[in-house]
Amino acid sequence: MIWHQQRITLAARPRGFHLITRELLGELRGVERIQVGMLHILIQHTSASLTLNENASPDVRGDFEAWFDAVVPESAPFWTHTLEGPDDMPAHIKASVLGPTLTLPLSAGRPLLGTWQGIYLCEHRDHGGPRSLICTAFGEE
């Protein structure tokens, strides 16, 4: 059994849904020897999240943003956690809805993603800053 854990820091991005599949896999080391296993990815932040979805059309990313902004509005009169700006509490809600983790099967050292699937960093703040991911891979050689 092989275990590998690595922190990957993503550069700051503007608010939105960003495909990070290539960047993440390009930085990820130690999984190439795993023939059958799992990759667990945790984002260590409460105002950004991860999701797996369509990797081809940029319209999907725009539609995600539009839907979340409509459902979880900024400056709503019922927010009480407002000290960090109008985008902070909505960012926490959005991050909770999507979640902080992904767990993906590994085969021959690569995640088994579907043809049209990509890993998204969902940045819910206007200026969220760099984001840290903890990637834990385990499996059989």
Contacts in CASP RR format, 6 or more apart in sequence:
PFRMAT RR
TARGET T0000
AUTHOR 0000-0000-0000
METHOD contacts of the structure
MODEL  1
MIWHQQRITLAARPRGFHLITRELLGELRGVERIQVGMLHILIQHTSASL
TLNENASPDVRGDFEAWFDAVVPESAPFWTHTLEGPDDMPAHIKASVLGP
TLTLPLSAGRPLLGTWQGIYLCEHRDHGGPRSLICTAFGEE
1 138 0 8 1.000
1 139 0 8 1.000
1 140 0 8 1.000
2 30 0 8 1.000
2 33 0 8 1.000
2 34 0 8 1.000
2 137 0 8 1.000
2 138 0 8 1.000
2 139 0 8 1.000
2 140 0 8 1.000
2 141 0 8 1.000
3 136 0 8 1.000
3 137 0 8 1.000
3 138 0 8 1.000
3 139 0 8 1.000
4 29 0 8 1.000
4 30 0 8 1.000
4 31 0 8 1.000
4 34 0 8 1.000
4 136 0 8 1.000
4 137 0 8 1.000
4 138 0 8 1.000
5 134 0 8 1.000
5 135 0 8 1.000
5 136 0 8 1.000
5 137 0 8 1.000
6 27 0 8 1.000
6 28 0 8 1.000
6 29 0 8 1.000
6 30 0 8 1.000
6 134 0 8 1.000
6 135 0 8 1.000
7 132 0 8 1.000
7 133 0 8 1.000
7 134 0 8 1.000
7 135 0 8 1.000
8 24 0 8 1.000
8 27 0 8 1.000
8 28 0 8 1.000
8 132 0 8 1.000
8 133 0 8 1.000
8 135 0 8 1.000
9 130 0 8 1.000
9 131 0 8 1.000
9 132 0 8 1.000
9 133 0 8 1.000
10 20 0 8 1.000
10 23 0 8 1.000
10 121 0 8 1.000
10 130 0 8 1.000
10 131 0 8 1.000
10 132 0 8 1.000
10 133 0 8 1.000
11 130 0 8 1.000
12 127 0 8 1.000
12 128 0 8 1.000
12 129 0 8 1.000
12 130 0 8 1.000
12 131 0 8 1.000
13 121 0 8 1.000
13 123 0 8 1.000
13 128 0 8 1.000
13 129 0 8 1.000
13 131 0 8 1.000
14 123 0 8 1.000
14 126 0 8 1.000
14 127 0 8 1.000
15 65 0 8 1.000
15 87 0 8 1.000
15 123 0 8 1.000
15 124 0 8 1.000
15 125 0 8 1.000
15 126 0 8 1.000
16 61 0 8 1.000
16 62 0 8 1.000
16 64 0 8 1.000
16 65 0 8 1.000
16 122 0 8 1.000
16 123 0 8 1.000
16 124 0 8 1.000
17 51 0 8 1.000
17 60 0 8 1.000
17 61 0 8 1.000
17 62 0 8 1.000
17 64 0 8 1.000
17 65 0 8 1.000
17 120 0 8 1.000
17 121 0 8 1.000
17 122 0 8 1.000
17 123 0 8 1.000
18 61 0 8 1.000
18 120 0 8 1.000
18 121 0 8 1.000
18 122 0 8 1.000
18 123 0 8 1.000
19 55 0 8 1.000
19 61 0 8 1.000
19 118 0 8 1.000
19 119 0 8 1.000
19 120 0 8 1.000
20 119 0 8 1.000
20 120 0 8 1.000
20 121 0 8 1.000
21 55 0 8 1.000
21 113 0 8 1.000
21 118 0 8 1.000
21 119 0 8 1.000
24 41 0 8 1.000
24 119 0 8 1.000
24 133 0 8 1.000
24 135 0 8 1.000
25 110 0 8 1.000
25 111 0 8 1.000
28 39 0 8 1.000
28 135 0 8 1.000
28 137 0 8 1.000
30 137 0 8 1.000
31 39 0 8 1.000
31 106 0 8 1.000
31 109 0 8 1.000
31 110 0 8 1.000
31 137 0 8 1.000
32 109 0 8 1.000
33 109 0 8 1.000
33 141 0 8 1.000
34 106 0 8 1.000
34 109 0 8 1.000
34 137 0 8 1.000
34 138 0 8 1.000
34 139 0 8 1.000
34 140 0 8 1.000
34 141 0 8 1.000
35 107 0 8 1.000
35 108 0 8 1.000
35 109 0 8 1.000
35 139 0 8 1.000
35 140 0 8 1.000
35 141 0 8 1.000
36 106 0 8 1.000
36 107 0 8 1.000
36 139 0 8 1.000
36 140 0 8 1.000
37 105 0 8 1.000
37 106 0 8 1.000
37 107 0 8 1.000
37 137 0 8 1.000
37 138 0 8 1.000
37 139 0 8 1.000
37 140 0 8 1.000
38 103 0 8 1.000
38 104 0 8 1.000
38 105 0 8 1.000
38 106 0 8 1.000
38 137 0 8 1.000
38 138 0 8 1.000
38 139 0 8 1.000
39 102 0 8 1.000
39 103 0 8 1.000
39 104 0 8 1.000
39 105 0 8 1.000
39 106 0 8 1.000
39 111 0 8 1.000
39 135 0 8 1.000
39 136 0 8 1.000
39 137 0 8 1.000
40 101 0 8 1.000
40 102 0 8 1.000
40 103 0 8 1.000
40 135 0 8 1.000
40 136 0 8 1.000
40 137 0 8 1.000
41 50 0 8 1.000
41 101 0 8 1.000
41 102 0 8 1.000
41 103 0 8 1.000
41 104 0 8 1.000
41 119 0 8 1.000
41 133 0 8 1.000
41 134 0 8 1.000
41 135 0 8 1.000
42 100 0 8 1.000
42 101 0 8 1.000
42 133 0 8 1.000
42 134 0 8 1.000
42 135 0 8 1.000
42 136 0 8 1.000
43 49 0 8 1.000
43 50 0 8 1.000
43 100 0 8 1.000
43 101 0 8 1.000
43 121 0 8 1.000
43 131 0 8 1.000
43 132 0 8 1.000
43 133 0 8 1.000
44 100 0 8 1.000
44 131 0 8 1.000
44 132 0 8 1.000
44 133 0 8 1.000
44 134 0 8 1.000
45 95 0 8 1.000
45 100 0 8 1.000
45 131 0 8 1.000
45 132 0 8 1.000
46 91 0 8 1.000
46 92 0 8 1.000
46 95 0 8 1.000
47 88 0 8 1.000
47 91 0 8 1.000
47 92 0 8 1.000
47 95 0 8 1.000
47 124 0 8 1.000
47 125 0 8 1.000
47 128 0 8 1.000
48 91 0 8 1.000
48 95 0 8 1.000
48 121 0 8 1.000
48 122 0 8 1.000
48 123 0 8 1.000
48 124 0 8 1.000
48 125 0 8 1.000
48 128 0 8 1.000
48 131 0 8 1.000
49 94 0 8 1.000
49 95 0 8 1.000
49 96 0 8 1.000
49 97 0 8 1.000
49 98 0 8 1.000
49 99 0 8 1.000
49 100 0 8 1.000
49 122 0 8 1.000
49 124 0 8 1.000
50 98 0 8 1.000
50 99 0 8 1.000
50 100 0 8 1.000
50 101 0 8 1.000
50 102 0 8 1.000
50 119 0 8 1.000
50 120 0 8 1.000
50 121 0 8 1.000
50 122 0 8 1.000
50 133 0 8 1.000
51 98 0 8 1.000
51 99 0 8 1.000
51 102 0 8 1.000
51 119 0 8 1.000
51 120 0 8 1.000
51 122 0 8 1.000
52 102 0 8 1.000
52 104 0 8 1.000
52 113 0 8 1.000
52 117 0 8 1.000
52 118 0 8 1.000
52 119 0 8 1.000
52 120 0 8 1.000
53 60 0 8 1.000
53 64 0 8 1.000
53 117 0 8 1.000
53 118 0 8 1.000
53 120 0 8 1.000
54 60 0 8 1.000
54 116 0 8 1.000
54 117 0 8 1.000
54 118 0 8 1.000
55 116 0 8 1.000
55 117 0 8 1.000
55 118 0 8 1.000
56 116 0 8 1.000
61 120 0 8 1.000
64 122 0 8 1.000
68 94 0 8 1.000
68 97 0 8 1.000
68 124 0 8 1.000
72 90 0 8 1.000
72 93 0 8 1.000
72 94 0 8 1.000
72 97 0 8 1.000
73 90 0 8 1.000
74 86 0 8 1.000
74 87 0 8 1.000
74 90 0 8 1.000
75 86 0 8 1.000
76 90 0 8 1.000
79 86 0 8 1.000
79 89 0 8 1.000
79 90 0 8 1.000
80 89 0 8 1.000
81 88 0 8 1.000
81 89 0 8 1.000
81 92 0 8 1.000
82 88 0 8 1.000
82 89 0 8 1.000
87 124 0 8 1.000
87 125 0 8 1.000
87 126 0 8 1.000
88 125 0 8 1.000
90 124 0 8 1.000
91 124 0 8 1.000
91 125 0 8 1.000
92 124 0 8 1.000
94 122 0 8 1.000
94 124 0 8 1.000
95 122 0 8 1.000
95 124 0 8 1.000
98 122 0 8 1.000
102 119 0 8 1.000
104 111 0 8 1.000
104 112 0 8 1.000
104 113 0 8 1.000
105 111 0 8 1.000
105 112 0 8 1.000
106 112 0 8 1.000
106 137 0 8 1.000
106 139 0 8 1.000
113 119 0 8 1.000
121 131 0 8 1.000
123 131 0 8 1.000
END
